[in-house]
Amino acid sequence: MKYGCPSQSSWMLAINSLLTVLNIGLPIARKQEIAFHSMWIELGRTLEEFLFSQHPAPATLSVEDYQRDEAIDCQVIQLIRNEILPYAKCMPREFIVCVMNILNRGSIHSATSAFIDTKDTEPEENCVDYTESSHKLREEFAKMCFETLLQFSFITKQDGKGEEGSITKLAVSSLLQRCKEVLTKYIEDERLSGRCPLPRPRMTEMSFVLKAIMTLLVTLKKTSPAQVDKAIWTQVIDLYPALVSCTTSTSPQVCTALRDALQEYSQLLTPPGQKTGTRNDSL
């Protein structure tokens, strides 16, 4: 158990051994689906419990050690990106859902878990805390989780088939859910922070999410309506009020990315009963 072992080297040895075994064994397991059927759920649970350990990191952990541990977490996500998601058709759907939940949780959990609540204190008193807490955010890990969701959120083949196409709907839905939560949380935290700016990773994350929304909208509008589920369009439209709420942000970086994202909604805003060339009957 991460951070729960008497010796920190124990869990490092365990996860490195697991990654070595998986890199060799996953191709075999994919070909022997029946023989390894019961393994997938246990694997999903193991990865989730490692990445989101119930044991907090030691208070004495240095920034360098924290970054080292984050790099190991990123290796796990890299394994998911390279050896699991491209072969989703060969694995149980329950396992793929678990993996998507890990990516979704990772991109959210890592960006908000260390945020300092300022409801009971003056903003000026917490400015130092914002800076000091920034290193606690698993910024690279969160970015890799989000990029992996984004990578598997695009339909790459016109017939909607293929290994990547099989998880497109699940990835898009998870991505949009994650984006909405980040938007909502950012506005709440910025309001609570008063005159004290949010940590740099939060600003970067917000800009990254807004750019991802813009990219996703462009891709969805170019995709054949028959390949985009109605539930996805509903989630896209549900994002709009959250985006409008972000217009109160005082960050120039966020406002620029927000403007670009809102402009992509222009083709979706049509009078009732009319159709556009990109939406057709998908709504």
N, C-alpha and C positions, 0 to 999 in steps of 0.2 A: 504494500500500500504506500503510495507516494507520500513522503514526509511523515509516515507513520512508522517507518522502520527505525530500529535503534541506531543503525548505521546508514547514513545517506548513500553510501556506495552500494548498498544492497538493492534498493529500488532502481538505481541506475543500471546495475548489472542485469536486473530482471527485464527492464524495458528494452535494453540493447539486445539481449538474447531473443526476446519476443520479436523484435523487428527483423532480426536475422532469419529467424524461423519463418516468419510470414513472407519475407521476400522470396524465400525458396519454396515454401509450402503452398502459397495461394494459387499459383498456376496449376498445381496438382489438384488442389481442392476444387477448383473450378471445373476440372474435367471429371471429377468423381463426385458429382452432386449428391447422389444418394448416400454414399458412404460418409460424407462430411456434413450432412444436413443439420445435425444437432450442434455442430461447432459454431455456426454463424451467429446465433443469438448470444452465445457465451462470449464470442469475440467482441461483439458490439458492446456488451455490458462491461467487458474488461477495458476496452478503449475509453469508454465514457467515464468509468470510475477512476482511471488513471489521469485523464485530462482535467477532470473536475473533482479532485480529491477532497474528501470531507475533512482531511487533516490540513490545517493552514500551514503555510511556509513558516519556518522558524523565524522569530523576530530578529535573530542575529545574522540572518542571511544577507550577504553583501549584494550590491548591485551586480557585480560580475557573476556571482553564483546564480542570481536570479535570471540573468540573461542566458547563462549556460543551461539552466533548467528549461527556459522558454525555447531554446534552440532544440531541445529534445522533443518538446511538445510539437514543434513545427515539423520534425521528422515524422511524427505520427500522421499529421495532416498530409504531408507529402506522400506517404504510403497510401492514404485514402485516395488522394488525387490520381496517383499513377497506377495503383494495383487493384483498386476496388471499383470506383465509379465508372471507369471505362468499360468494365466487364459486368455491369449491373444485371444484365439479362441472365447471367449464369449463376446468380445468387438469389436467395429468398427475398421477397419484397420486404418482409418484416425487418430484415437486416439492413436493407438500403434505407428504409424509413428511419431506423435507428441512427445510421450514419448521417443522414440529412439533419436529424435533430441535434447531433453532436456539432455539426458545422454551424447550424443556426445558433445554438446555445453558446458556442465558442466565440462567435463574432459579437454577440451581445454581452455575455458574461464578462469577457475580458475588458470591455470598454467601460463598464459601469460599476463593477464590483468595488473599485477603489475610490469611487467618487465621494467627496466629503460633503455631507449634508450641512447646510448653513442656516437652517431654519431658526436655530436657537442662538446664533451668534452673529456678530456684525461682520459684513463682508470684508472690511479692511483687516480684521484679525485673522482671516483665513487665507489671505493671498499667499503667504509663505507655505501653508499646508498644501495648497493646490500644486505648487511647484515641487515640493518634496514628495508628494504622492504620485507624481507622474511616472516615476520609474516602476511603480507597482502595477501599472497597466500592461497587460501582455499585448503590446501594440503590434508586434510582428505576427504573433499567433493569431490575433483577431483579424489582421489584414489577410493572412493566408486562408483562414476559414472563409472569409467573405469572398475572396477572389476565386476560391474553389466553387462556392455556390454560384458565382457569376459565370464561371467557365462552363458549368453544366446547365445553365439556364437558357442557352440558345439552341434553337432547332437548327441542326446543321444539314439536314437532308429534306428535300421537298416532300418525300413520301412519309415523313415523320417516323421512319423506321431506323434501325441501326442501334448500336450499343448506347451511344450518347442520347439519341432521341427517346429511348425507353424511359429515361428519368427526367426528361425536360420539364414535364408538368410539375412533378414533385419539387424540382429545384427552383423553378420560377415561383411557385407558391411559397416555399420556404424563404426565398430571397425577399419577396414583397412583404411578408410578415415581419421579417427582420428589419427591413427599411422603415416600416411604420413605427415599430417600437423605438428605433433609434431617433427618429424625428420627434416623437412625442417626448421621449426622455430628455432630449437635448433642450427643447423649449422649456420644460419644467426646471431643469437644472440651471439654465441661463437666467431664468427669472429669479431663482433662489440665490444665485451668486451675487446679485446686485451689481456693483461696479467692478467687482473682481472677475477677470476673465477666466473662462474654464481652462483646464489643462490643455496644452498643445495637442496631445493625442486625441482629445475629444473634438477639437477643431478639424484636425486631419480626417478623423473618422467621418464627421458630418459631411465634409466636402466630398469624400470618397463615396459616401452613400448617395449623395445628390447626383454625382456624375454617373453612378451606376444606374440610378433611376432613369436618367436621360438616355443612356446607352440601351437599357432594356426597352424603353418606349420606342426608340428608333427601330430596334430589331423586331419588336412585336408588330409594329405598323407595316413593316416590310414582309412579314410572314403571311402566308395564305390564311384567311379567316378560319378555314376549316381545321387548321392545325392549332388554333388557340382556343382553349376551353373558355366557356363563358365565365366560369368562376375566376379565371385569371383576370379578365377584363374588369370584373367587379372589384377585385382587390386593387387593380390599377386606379380605378375611379375613387375608391375609398381613401387612397393616398392623398388626393387633392386637398381636402380640408387641412390635413396635417402640414402639407407644403405651404398653404396659405398662412397658417399660424407661424411658420418660420420666418415670415417677412418682417417680424419685429426684431430679428437678430441684429446685433450691433457689429458683427464680424464681417468685414469686407470680403474675406475669403469665402465665407458661407453664402453671402448675398449674391456673389457672382455665380457660384455653382447653382444656387436656387433659381436665379433668373433663367439660366439655360434649361433647367429641368421643367420649369413652368411653361416655357415656350413650346415644349414638345406636346403639351396638352391642347394646343390650339385646334388640331384636327379632331380631337375627341369632343370638343364643345360645339355641338350642332343643335339646331332647333329640333324639337320633338317631331318624330315622323320622317325626318330626312336621313339619308345615308351618306356616308363618305366613301371614297374609293378605298380607304385603308381599313375601315371598320366593317363595312357591309352589314351582314346580319349577325355579327359575332356578339353583339350586346343584346 
